[in-house]
């Protein structure tokens, strides 16, 4: 009696397995993408190949394709986060290749762009600035002119060639720094690296760099950046050291090497020269100030940016 029961259990288990197998096969073959793949490769696929590849096909159906089931890259539901499966024929089997999903492609692109934009003390929202947002915030004629000049620079940029950038000046909060961020992002799309520096904090950091021996490294970084952006120049407390040992040498190097340099300031050229002339100690040094101004004028074209103060 026991032998009969064992035999019956085996038959029952075998039948159960077969039913599960057929149900799985039916589920797999009902998948639209699998049906399309089988039709496109019908001349190469045999029934035996199909049976041997059933688990791979099931693996394909259970995962998200084109990020359809994934709210974000961080919430990817696939076996390999950021990768989705593609059906291929390999060694008389249907197999899977895992490729970057759209979300990973976009994230990689974003990270690559971020690496191309370095900054010293520039707010994070500025590093995410876009030309579209800058224009939409105020579609005035002045803003259109600013965008056109910025885009002309971006389109014409060629490493090593002399090209004037922009000296953006105007009232507080009109979007001068934001436009720099937008330019930096457009340049990054062309794989052109840029460095944004908030001048007052950069000068303060340089003073502290003598103790850790990083002064020369930071100066060289500013000197040699493919595109340098000096933000808010003129708002620093002017010292002979800052003018003659930092700003002057950086601009001199960039002028000789034809390296584009953008500026933002609340001062026009005349006001900037006055600022550079008088040091914090009350010293008046017109010749040294004029020398720095000649470098600024050589590197950049002045543009008065108008608009409402958006900080309010």
Order of alpha helices (4+ residues) and beta strands (2+ residues): alpha-alpha-alpha-alpha-beta-beta-alpha-beta-alpha-alpha-alpha-beta-alpha-beta-alpha-alpha-beta-alpha-beta-alpha-alpha-beta
